[in-house]
Amino acid sequence: MVIGVPKEIKDHETRVGLVPSAVAALCEAGHTVLVETQAGEASTLHDEEYSHAGARIVTKAAQVWNEAELVVKVKEPQSAEYQFFRPGLTLFTYLHLAPLPDLTEQLVKYGVSGVAYETIVERDGSLPLLTPMSEVAGRMSVQVGAQYLERPNGGRGILLGGVPGVAPANVAIIGGGVVGTNAAKIAHGMGAHVTIIDKNLNRLRELDDIFNGMVVTLASNTYTIAETLRHADLVIGGVLIPGAAAPKLVRRDMIAKMKRGSVVVDVAIDQGGCFETSHATTHTDPIYFVDKVLHYCVSNMPAAVPHTSTFALTNATFPYLQALANLGLGKACLAHKGLAAGVNTYKGEITNEAVAESQGRAWKSLESLLEN
């Protein structure tokens, strides 16, 4: 199979779809790998390393897209890349289609098979390709929040961990999944007072165990969220419904009652965000204020640490990519049900029910399409 790795063009997206060691493994298996020149440069992965691994370096993105049967990316295609869509092309990347009806329409229109990292599900219900970037984003959310709490950056002028005689910051984390757990580890480690809110009582029990009772755990409801936010200096949103738009758990009136100069970081922004006041921002223009509360809603946070993120992502994606390359999409999905769950579009149809429901569109099961 011919596998293509284009350079990412989303604002400040510095990650790359594959590292050289993965390229080497694919080439050793008999596949051809095309890598756009300087695709890995921002991740400190150079053309020479890819070439040494067996890749063919090409100078234009069009060459990658037009020759490849399977394109491996990090972020969803941008509008400038829609021109490369064609029937029979398989796209393996983060798609986050729920809030992106235009991209969904283009994938369906041109019959592109879109395999989304974020909806691949393992037998235990885990999301193996979302986990590494959620770990990065969760840990980063606290670093970013601490930075923006500093007065020169627009915040209240709060040191996250406080000092002897001065209370630490109050950090509220909405969602006790991978993002929330990793955010709590960093916030607690920096000395902040941490509260985690989740609707799953069993998960709250697990978190109480993990942190040995050193963080506050609260059952999620509108009143609890509102009261916690009133006292919070930093709020991190880490809520996820696989494939679907994130629920708006934080209302505008709750934001209005927060302290002036407090900070919210919406890690769920890829799926539309879990704050009513959220809209996607970029690394170039990362923040805005609503009711004097600083909002950071960058949709590709892990791109700020691309070397770490690229290796973490490839570690997780490669086994699935290997199956796609060796077996082809259809056979790979029949052999791996978890991979089949990642297929969001196939032969002009939406195959992910949550995406279809979010956009008010029809869907067809992948199994029925593969049978035909």
Secondary structure, DSSP 8 states (H G I E B T S, - for coil): -EEEE----STT----S--HHHHHHHHHTT-EEEEETTTTGGGT--HHHHHHTT-EEES-HHHHHHH-SEEE-SS---GGGGGG--TT-EEEE----TT-HHHHHHHHHTT-EEEEGGG---TTS--TTTHHHHHHHHHHHHHHHHHHTSGGGTS----TT-BTTB---EEEEE--SHHHHHHHHHHHHTT-EEEEEES-HHHHHHHHHHTTT-SEEEE--HHHHHHHHHH-SEEEE----TTS-----B-HHHHHTS-TT-EEEEGGGGGT-SBTT---B-SSS-EEEETTEEEE-BTTGGGGSHHHHHHHHHHHHHHHHHHHHHH-HHHHHHH-HHHHTTEEEETTEE--HHHHHHHT-----HHHHHH-
